[in-house]
Amino acid sequence: MKVFLTGAAGFIGFHTALALLKKGHEVFGYDAVNNYYDPKYKENRLSLLHDFDRFTFRKGLLENEDLLSASYRNFEPSHVLHLAAQAGVRYSLEHPHAYIQSNVVGFQNIIELVRHSQPEHFVYASSSSVYGGNKEFPFHEKQNVSHPISLYAATKLANELVARTYGHLYGIKNTGLRFFTVYGPHGRPDMALFKFAHRMLKGEAIEIYNYGNMIRDFTYIDDIVDGVLSALSHPQMNKVYNLGRGKKELLKDMIAMLEKALGVDAKKEFLPIQPGDVEETFADTSAAREDLGYKPTVNLEQGIPQFVRWYQEAH
Ligand SMILES: NC(=O)c1ccc[n+]([C@@H]2O[C@H](COP(=O)([O-])OP(=O)(O)OC[C@H]3O[C@@H](n4cnc5c(N)ncnc54)[C@H](O)[C@@H]3O)[C@@H](O)[C@H]2O)c1
């Protein structure tokens, strides 16, 4: 495959690019390397990808139509994996325009290129947050998702609708992947596991929302990468899949596992749930299992020590 991969400097993009390169595929990475979180993590990921001759990288915004288009057209991808986005739920309360620019305008720019070049498959990142306040668990793809509760979720839902429309109008093969709380080595500093580890090791209190009663379906990065690679190589029309572990975990249990792995007792500050946050996420992964052979295997008990090992080496 010749994969045009947006978000290659990001957490999931980096791991997916690495797996593709190790399998002998060619990857063109495109990423703004923005400072939503410390770009040193992104530079570090990119330096590992540059070890491969089959990796090319261009720093640029999705909103920069000319640069995006020139990079894309020169490369002539057989597959497009669109992972670049403004992520995060809480940040969208204060920076709404960043979400419209990256996730709506940026998505439109990439799907227009796809429309005119017709690669074998266009795969893009959606999110478990599209399920909003749905109360039927586990979440499955046939549920109604017309009630997002954050702008972030609304932009991801918009992406699914645009992809579906372009599939209908122009016959573009496309698959959206709804990721569920992905964690692991090289993880994102704005996500709970990383933030908690960072504060706990500095002896600072950790902020625990919803008094620790938040439920998340934590999914280890290697399982996600397997799901993404399988989705890429199964061109389909207008599909959306949950990629989660398929297991509910209480936030306070995750913290207990992290305390054990770090050998630290956390100082805890319990807080109410934040606006835009979903209380519970839990994936029904049967569709991905059946169609893509997706088989997540890593439990939180196994994944947290892997994350901690990387964190301690990296810092
Ligand atoms: N990590 C998770 O738990 C999770 C869960 C659900 C969905 N997702 C989605 O998966 C995708 C990858 O997430 P991630 O965790 O790797 O996030 P990340 O923030 O680490 O990676 C996203 C990358 O996109 C780049 N980017 C952002 N806006 C851009 C723009 N306008 N132009 C060019 N590049 C831009 C950033 O520089 C960053 O490197 C995103 O679409 C995210 O919304 C992630």
The ligand as a Gaussian input file, in Angstrom:
#p B3LYP/6-31G(d) Opt

LIG

0 1
 N       -6.727000       8.852000      21.475000
 C       -8.006000       8.563000      21.672000
 O       -8.394000       8.024000      22.713000
 C       -9.030000       8.891000      20.618000
 C      -10.367000       8.548000      20.871000
 C      -11.323000       8.839000      19.914000
 C      -10.965000       9.410000      18.709000
 N       -9.668000       9.760000      18.482000
 C       -9.334000      10.378000      17.179000
 O       -8.232000       9.678000      16.626000
 C       -7.408000      10.564000      15.869000
 C       -5.975000      10.494000      16.375000
 O       -5.964000      10.866000      17.754000
 P       -4.654000      10.918000      18.624000
 O       -4.989000      10.433000      19.967000
 O       -3.528000      10.305000      17.864000
 O       -4.468000      12.509000      18.731000
 P       -3.161000      13.416000      18.580000
 O       -3.594000      14.790000      19.007000
 O       -2.008000      12.803000      19.238000
 O       -2.915000      13.411000      17.010000
 C       -3.578000      14.262000      16.100000
 C       -2.530000      14.899000      15.191000
 O       -3.206000      15.725000      14.256000
 C       -2.452000      16.895000      14.053000
 N       -3.386000      17.956000      13.665000
 C       -4.396000      18.488000      14.391000
 N       -5.029000      19.442000      13.692000
 C       -4.402000      19.510000      12.482000
 C       -4.596000      20.292000      11.314000
 N       -5.557000      21.210000      11.254000
 N       -3.786000      20.099000      10.254000
 C       -2.800000      19.147000      10.308000
 N       -2.554000      18.386000      11.386000
 C       -3.355000      18.559000      12.455000
 C       -1.797000      17.199000      15.385000
 O       -0.601000      17.961000      15.243000
 C       -1.548000      15.802000      15.949000
 O       -0.210000      15.380000      15.723000
 C       -8.055000      11.933000      16.003000
 O       -8.892000      12.139000      14.880000
 C       -8.883000      11.821000      17.268000
 O       -9.978000      12.712000      17.265000
 C       -8.688000       9.509000      19.410000

